[in-house]
Amino acid sequence: MSELKMEHVRVLVVEDESTFLKLMETYLKKLGCSFTLCRNGREAVDAVKACAYDICFMDIMMPVMNGIEATQIIREECSKVLPIVAVTSSGMKATRDTCLEVGMNDFVMKPVSMDVIRDAIIHYALRSPEVV
């Protein structure tokens, strides 16, 4: 594969937990991506309305608006194609099924490694010819 140009990838991270946000910030800086950090689903919806992103990593359980509600609004009002990857500590099949039913594209379990994040970006965000 030719050299990946991650600096052109715009990532939205939606998470209320400060430690996980810091971890994602570290990963995305190492990967060279540009990114926006949001602390709840309402901020995520506003961010998607204001800017085009190539991929979104969305926590499920958050204050103000959870990831399920935010995904439903994003799918109805903003974007049917933005790849949204659920990031959660719940490994229950019902949680995974709910995420996929509301329009999330994938599901990863916390804690996540940089390899998992990189692989999701490659799979979902670097498919577009204008990004690679």
C-alpha positions in Angstrom: 0.0 0.0 0.0 1.3 3.5 -0.8 2.0 5.8 2.1 -1.1 6.7 3.9 -1.9 10.4 4.0 -3.7 10.6 7.4 -3.1 14.4 7.6 -6.1 14.8 5.3 -8.4 12.7 7.5 -10.8 14.7 9.7 -11.8 12.7 12.8 -14.6 13.5 15.3 -14.2 12.0 18.7 -17.3 12.0 21.0 -16.5 11.0 24.6 -17.3 12.4 28.1 -14.4 10.7 29.9 -11.3 12.9 30.0 -8.7 10.1 30.2 -10.1 8.5 27.0 -10.2 11.9 25.2 -6.6 12.4 26.1 -5.7 8.9 24.8 -7.6 9.5 21.5 -5.9 12.9 21.1 -2.5 11.2 21.6 -3.3 8.5 19.0 -4.7 10.9 16.4 -1.7 13.3 16.8 0.7 10.3 16.2 -1.3 9.3 13.2 -1.2 12.8 11.8 -5.0 13.3 11.6 -6.9 16.5 12.2 -9.6 16.1 14.8 -12.3 17.6 16.9 -13.1 16.5 20.5 -16.7 16.6 21.8 -17.9 15.7 25.3 -21.5 14.7 24.5 -23.9 13.9 21.7 -25.3 17.4 21.4 -21.8 18.8 20.7 -21.3 16.1 18.2 -24.5 16.9 16.3 -23.5 20.6 16.2 -20.0 19.7 15.0 -21.3 17.5 12.2 -23.6 20.3 11.1 -20.7 22.7 11.0 -18.0 20.6 9.4 -17.5 17.6 7.2 -15.7 14.7 8.9 -14.3 11.5 7.4 -15.0 9.3 10.5 -16.6 9.6 14.0 -15.7 7.6 17.1 -18.8 7.8 19.3 -19.1 6.8 22.9 -22.5 5.4 23.9 -23.1 6.5 27.4 -22.7 10.3 27.8 -24.5 13.2 29.6 -26.7 15.7 27.8 -27.2 13.4 24.8 -26.0 9.8 24.5 -24.3 8.3 21.4 -27.4 6.5 20.3 -29.5 9.6 20.2 -26.8 11.6 18.6 -26.3 9.0 15.8 -30.1 9.0 15.1 -30.1 12.8 14.7 -26.9 12.7 12.6 -28.4 10.1 10.3 -31.8 11.9 10.0 -30.5 15.5 9.7 -26.9 15.7 8.8 -25.3 12.7 7.1 -26.3 9.2 6.1 -22.8 8.4 5.0 -20.4 9.6 7.8 -18.8 6.4 9.2 -19.7 6.3 12.9 -17.8 3.8 15.0 -19.3 3.0 18.4 -16.7 3.0 21.2 -18.0 1.5 24.4 -17.1 -0.6 27.4 -20.3 -2.6 27.1 -19.8 -5.9 25.2 -23.4 -6.9 25.4 -24.9 -8.2 22.1 -27.9 -6.0 22.7 -25.7 -2.9 22.8 -23.9 -3.8 19.6 -27.2 -4.6 17.9 -28.7 -1.2 19.0 -25.6 0.6 17.7 -25.9 -1.0 14.3 -29.7 -0.6 14.2 -29.5 3.2 14.6 -26.9 3.5 11.8 -23.5 3.1 13.3 -21.1 1.4 11.0 -19.0 -0.5 13.5 -18.4 -1.2 17.2 -15.2 -1.4 19.1 -14.6 -2.1 22.8 -12.7 0.0 25.3 -9.9 0.0 26.0 -8.9 0.6 22.3 -5.4 0.5 21.0 -3.9 2.8 18.4 -3.9 -0.1 16.0 -7.7 -0.4 16.3 -8.2 3.3 15.7 -5.7 3.3 12.7 -7.4 0.2 11.2 -10.9 1.9 11.5 -9.6 5.0 9.8 -8.0 3.0 7.0 -11.2 0.9 6.5 -13.7 3.8 6.7 -12.0 7.1 6.1 -9.3 6.3 3.6 -11.6 4.6 1.1 -12.5 8.0 -0.5 -10.2 8.8 -3.5 -10.0 12.4 -2.4 -8.5 11.4 0.9 -5.7 9.0 -0.3 
